[in-house]
């Protein structure tokens, strides 16, 4: 099994794509974990706004799905990770090997 770094090396712009898509995915998971901790503590406040803004544009249709606060965190996280995958696919360039 190849590491992400080895896989990125197979594409013309793979290193840049890995940095951007991986960084975005890490940011989405980090904000979701922070928001999950706020919800568990009972004080989410306006913390959800950060995850909604971070996962735009996919967050707009996902907000129409009826779910609990924890469910919204999972939905928006999944949407953000899907966007990170699309970002990787768009930015990686052509396969070189």
C-alpha positions in Angstrom: 0.0 0.0 0.0 1.3 3.4 -1.0 1.6 6.4 1.4 -0.2 9.6 0.4 3.2 11.1 -0.4 4.0 8.3 -2.8 0.6 8.5 -4.4 1.0 12.3 -4.8 4.3 11.7 -6.6 2.5 9.9 -9.4 0.8 13.1 -10.6 2.1 16.3 -12.2 0.8 18.6 -9.4 0.3 15.9 -6.8 2.3 17.5 -4.1 0.4 20.8 -4.2 -2.9 18.9 -4.4 -2.0 16.8 -1.4 -1.1 19.9 0.6 -4.3 21.8 -0.3 -6.8 18.9 -0.1 -5.1 17.3 2.9 -4.9 20.6 4.7 -8.6 21.3 4.0 -9.6 17.8 5.2 -7.5 18.3 8.4 -9.2 21.7 9.0 -12.7 20.2 8.5 -12.0 17.3 11.0 -10.4 19.7 13.5 -13.4 22.2 13.5 -15.8 19.2 13.7 -14.0 17.8 16.7 -14.0 21.2 18.4 -17.7 21.6 17.6 -18.4 18.1 18.9 -16.7 19.0 22.2 -18.8 22.2 22.5 -22.0 20.2 21.9 -21.0 17.6 24.4 -20.3 20.3 27.0 -23.7 21.8 26.3 -22.5 25.2 25.1 -22.3 25.1 21.3 -23.1 28.8 21.0 -22.4 29.9 17.4 -19.7 27.3 16.9 -21.7 25.6 14.2 -21.4 28.7 12.0 -17.6 27.9 11.6 -18.3 24.4 10.3 -21.1 25.6 8.0 -18.9 28.3 6.6 -15.9 26.0 6.2 -17.9 23.4 4.2 -19.7 25.8 1.8 -21.2 25.2 -0.8 -22.1 21.6 0.2 -23.4 22.7 3.6 -26.4 24.6 2.1 -28.3 21.5 0.8 -27.1 19.4 3.8 -28.8 21.8 6.2 -32.2 20.9 4.8 -31.8 17.3 6.2 -33.5 17.0 9.6 -31.0 15.8 12.1 -29.8 16.3 15.7 -26.9 18.7 16.4 -24.5 15.7 16.5 -26.0 14.5 13.2 -25.4 17.9 11.6 -21.7 17.7 12.7 -21.4 14.3 11.0 -23.2 15.4 7.9 -21.2 18.5 7.4 -17.9 16.7 8.2 -18.8 14.0 5.6 -19.6 16.8 3.1 -16.3 18.6 3.8 -14.3 15.4 3.3 -16.1 14.8 0.1 -15.2 18.3 -1.0 -11.5 17.6 -0.1 -11.6 14.5 -2.3 -13.0 16.5 -5.2 -10.3 19.1 -4.6 -7.7 16.4 -4.8 -9.1 15.1 -8.0 -9.3 18.5 -9.6 -5.8 19.7 -8.6 -3.6 16.6 -8.9 -3.0 16.9 -12.7 -2.1 14.1 -15.1 -0.6 10.8 -14.0 3.1 10.6 -14.8 3.8 7.0 -14.1 
